[in-house]
Amino acid sequence: MTEDEALTTGHEDVDRWLREAMTTGSAGARPEPQLSANFDVRLAKRLRPRRLSATGRFVMAVYVVVAVAVTVGAMQSTSIDWRLAILTLTPTLVAAAVYGWRLAKHT
């Protein structure tokens, strides 16, 4: 048997197997797989964004306050203009305020 014949035979076998698998009336047909009744609920629960616990939020708040304090302290010892310091720190403070507001709104 040549390589071409082997490939043709292989393709024919695969085609036959696929036809048998897709034929619903065949004796060896398996039932169509179905999802469990609570699949949507479980999937939504797994994909839902996780929220920080109260302790986690407290740790993050302490981290932000310490980071801002260290940043301000580091900028004081340099000759950086305070307008630049304010421009640097404002997005962080706004993001923290928006996050806190959204948590309070949904809780």
Backbone torsions as a table, in degrees:
resi	resn	phi	psi	omega
1	MET	NA	130.6	-179.9
2	THR	-81.0	169.6	-179.6
3	GLU	-63.7	-40.4	178.3
4	ASP	-62.5	-41.7	178.5
5	GLU	-64.7	-39.5	179.1
6	ALA	-63.6	-42.1	178.6
7	LEU	-64.9	-42.9	179.7
8	THR	-62.4	-45.2	178.8
9	THR	-62.0	-40.8	178.8
10	GLY	-62.8	-44.1	178.9
11	HIS	-64.2	-40.4	179.2
12	GLU	-64.3	-39.3	177.4
13	ASP	-62.9	-45.5	180.0
14	VAL	-62.3	-44.3	177.7
15	ASP	-58.9	-43.2	179.8
16	ARG	-63.8	-44.3	179.3
17	TRP	-62.2	-42.0	178.7
18	LEU	-64.5	-42.8	178.5
19	ARG	-60.5	-44.4	179.3
20	GLU	-62.7	-40.9	-178.4
21	ALA	-68.3	-33.7	-176.7
22	MET	-87.9	-12.7	179.5
23	THR	-78.4	122.1	-176.3
24	THR	-80.4	-23.2	-176.2
25	GLY	-88.1	-2.1	-177.0
26	SER	-73.9	154.3	-175.7
27	ALA	-65.5	-32.4	-177.3
28	GLY	-93.0	12.3	-177.2
29	ALA	-68.5	138.6	177.7
30	ARG	-92.8	152.6	177.6
31	PRO	-66.3	151.4	-179.5
32	GLU	-66.8	130.8	179.7
33	PRO	-65.3	142.3	179.5
34	GLN	-130.7	149.8	177.9
35	LEU	-82.1	152.9	178.9
36	SER	-67.6	162.7	-175.4
37	ALA	-63.9	-33.8	-177.4
38	ASN	-98.5	20.1	-177.6
39	PHE	-60.3	-45.4	-178.7
40	ASP	-60.7	-41.5	-179.8
41	VAL	-64.8	-45.4	179.7
42	ARG	-64.3	-41.2	179.6
43	LEU	-64.8	-44.5	179.0
44	ALA	-61.5	-38.8	179.3
45	LYS	-65.2	-41.4	-179.5
46	ARG	-70.4	-31.9	-177.0
47	LEU	-89.8	-11.1	179.9
48	ARG	-63.1	135.9	179.2
49	PRO	-62.7	138.0	-179.5
50	ARG	-80.4	142.4	178.9
51	ARG	-106.4	149.7	176.9
52	LEU	-73.9	147.1	174.6
53	SER	-73.7	172.7	179.1
54	ALA	-59.3	-39.6	178.2
55	THR	-65.3	-42.1	178.4
56	GLY	-61.8	-42.4	177.9
57	ARG	-64.8	-39.0	178.3
58	PHE	-63.4	-44.4	178.9
59	VAL	-61.2	-43.3	179.1
60	MET	-64.3	-40.0	178.8
61	ALA	-63.6	-44.0	177.8
62	VAL	-62.3	-42.4	178.9
63	TYR	-59.9	-44.5	-179.6
64	VAL	-64.1	-44.0	-179.7
65	VAL	-62.9	-44.2	179.3
66	VAL	-65.1	-41.4	179.4
67	ALA	-63.2	-41.3	178.4
68	VAL	-65.6	-42.9	-179.7
69	ALA	-63.1	-43.9	179.0
70	VAL	-64.3	-41.1	180.0
71	THR	-64.3	-44.8	178.7
72	VAL	-63.5	-42.5	178.6
73	GLY	-62.4	-41.0	179.2
74	ALA	-67.6	-36.1	-179.3
75	MET	-74.9	-25.4	178.6
76	GLN	-67.1	-36.5	-176.5
77	SER	-79.6	-5.4	176.5
78	THR	-106.6	173.8	-179.4
79	SER	-99.1	39.3	179.9
80	ILE	-79.6	138.9	177.7
81	ASP	-65.8	138.6	-178.1
82	TRP	-64.1	-27.3	177.1
83	ARG	-63.2	-39.2	177.6
84	LEU	-66.3	-38.7	178.1
85	ALA	-63.1	-42.1	179.1
86	ILE	-65.6	-42.0	178.1
87	LEU	-63.9	-30.7	-180.0
88	THR	-75.8	-40.2	-174.5
89	LEU	-85.7	-25.2	-175.6
90	THR	-58.6	-47.3	-179.9
91	PRO	-58.9	-37.1	178.1
92	THR	-65.2	-44.5	180.0
93	LEU	-67.4	-38.9	177.9
94	VAL	-65.1	-44.2	179.2
95	ALA	-61.1	-42.4	178.9
96	ALA	-65.2	-39.8	179.3
97	ALA	-66.5	-42.8	179.0
98	VAL	-64.5	-42.6	178.9
99	TYR	-61.5	-46.0	178.4
100	GLY	-62.9	-39.5	179.0
101	TRP	-64.9	-42.7	179.6
102	ARG	-66.3	-37.4	176.9
103	LEU	-65.0	-43.5	179.8
104	ALA	-65.6	-35.0	-178.6
105	LYS	-69.5	-37.6	-176.3
106	HIS	-91.3	-2.9	-177.3
107	THR	-101.4	NA	NA
